[in-house]
Amino acid sequence: MTKKPYVTKKQVEEIAKTYPTPFYLYDEKGIRENARAVKEAFAWNEGFKEYFAVKATPNPAIVSLLHEYGCGTDCSSKTELMLSRAVGITGHDIMFSSNDTPPEEFAYAKELGAIINLDDITHIACCEEACGGELPETMSCRYNPGGVFQMSNGIMDNPGDAKYGMTKAQMIEAYKTMMQKGVKYFGIHAFLASNTVTNEYYPKLAGELFELAVELKEATGADIRFINLSGGVGVPYTPDGTPNDIRVIGAGVEKVYNDILVPAGMGNVAIFTEMGRFMLAPYGALVTKAIHEKHIYKEYIGVDACAVNLMRPAIYGAYHHITVLGKENEPCDHKYDVTGSLCENSDKFAIDRMLPKVDMGDYLFIHDAGAHGYSMGYNYNGKLKCAELLLKEDGSVELIRRAETAKDYFATFEGTDFYKKLDI
Ligand SMILES: *Cc1c(COP(=O)(O)O)cnc(C)c1O
């Protein structure tokens, strides 16, 4: 499948007059179509809800847009909970799935009425104390089966090495303990593989969790109300990949639901998801301009964005497809490293990438950056984070987060003599 940008060079030239590069550009149309497809794929389940993983794209405009399709939020920190509250998402529309949780965050989650998903058995006591001695009526626990997560196409991930979740024995003990403490309704959560590009992941995970749910119910008598398949549904970052089909995934989960839960008398259990990447990655791009070329032992194209704006290539060696806008149909007959300006040799958006000849001033569209893109940014080398723009369905552009300024960078020194000497 070829990856096509959702803007033309002409549009970007126009946008750049108001908002200089680099910037993130999100595609409202794509976000909406996908959110609708997710909703339809799980419409067979009455209680279905997608809790958008806020950490993927923590922008109020994006979170609100998804909320129109019934999406809640999956939060793992106080500020994510605050973001959620400020856009009007509270109560059971929030899933608080954190780990190594600071006690005060449990208290804040309870205050908002969020569903608290405990990562560890020791968090029962911690959460209870933080919540003034009383756990919420509904609680969830995160499961880790250990070992490796295997599917027909091989090992997908290694839960046994992951810091998350509880063992099965701990799950049983946790439910019993919480029932004694007055908790009435329960959920089960697990996140066992990341960025899976196969329609099999959710159905396989669901099968394991449904069996666990039946076992837990038998062992404890707990009233299990929902099963949370969390995130991990991926997108193909390379152009040769085949995208997941959420309708096939939804139907696959429905089949195991009917095979396992319904015969066990658990046909009213709600299915929850916490997708981040699948909801947003393809519908956000980092748009950057070529500002330098360098010819030494290799050919380099320097752009005005750097790993501060998108760090996945630098830290994971992740592939992000690049389109040189206006040269979509030219042959990719030049080999480049596309670099940012950090004093880190890993600051490369692409290595040995075949692209059309890049001229200074060309705009590069870095695909699939809509999730875990802007949000992972940092301020190394004093670099500032860029703006986020929403390309609306009518073709207009809305600024949904301005670019950082030096004032933001130095804000934490405000009130000091140092700050007074800055000309800002
Ligand atoms: C990161 C995360 C998600 C989202 O993961 P994606 O791979 O973006 O879908 C969901 N739930 C939890 C608990 C997470 O930590």
PDBQT file of the ligand as one rigid body, heavy atoms in Angstrom, charges set to zero:
ROOT
HETATM    1  C1  LIG A 501       0.059   2.990  26.249  1.00  0.00    +0.000 C 
HETATM    2  C2  LIG A 501      -1.151   2.355  26.786  1.00  0.00    +0.000 A 
HETATM    3  C3  LIG A 501      -2.267   2.162  25.969  1.00  0.00    +0.000 A 
HETATM    4  C4  LIG A 501      -2.300   2.518  24.521  1.00  0.00    +0.000 C 
HETATM    5  O1  LIG A 501      -1.430   1.762  23.770  1.00  0.00    +0.000 OA
HETATM    6  P1  LIG A 501      -1.436   1.845  22.164  1.00  0.00    +0.000 P 
HETATM    7  O2  LIG A 501      -0.363   0.912  21.781  1.00  0.00    +0.000 OA
HETATM    8  O3  LIG A 501      -1.162   3.250  21.828  1.00  0.00    +0.000 OA
HETATM    9  O4  LIG A 501      -2.766   1.416  21.711  1.00  0.00    +0.000 OA
HETATM   10  C5  LIG A 501      -3.386   1.596  26.550  1.00  0.00    +0.000 A 
HETATM   11  N1  LIG A 501      -3.419   1.246  27.843  1.00  0.00    +0.000 NA
HETATM   12  C6  LIG A 501      -2.362   1.409  28.649  1.00  0.00    +0.000 A 
HETATM   13  C7  LIG A 501      -2.467   1.010  30.079  1.00  0.00    +0.000 C 
HETATM   14  C8  LIG A 501      -1.188   1.956  28.154  1.00  0.00    +0.000 A 
HETATM   15  O5  LIG A 501      -0.138   2.102  28.946  1.00  0.00    +0.000 OA
ENDROOT
TORSDOF 0
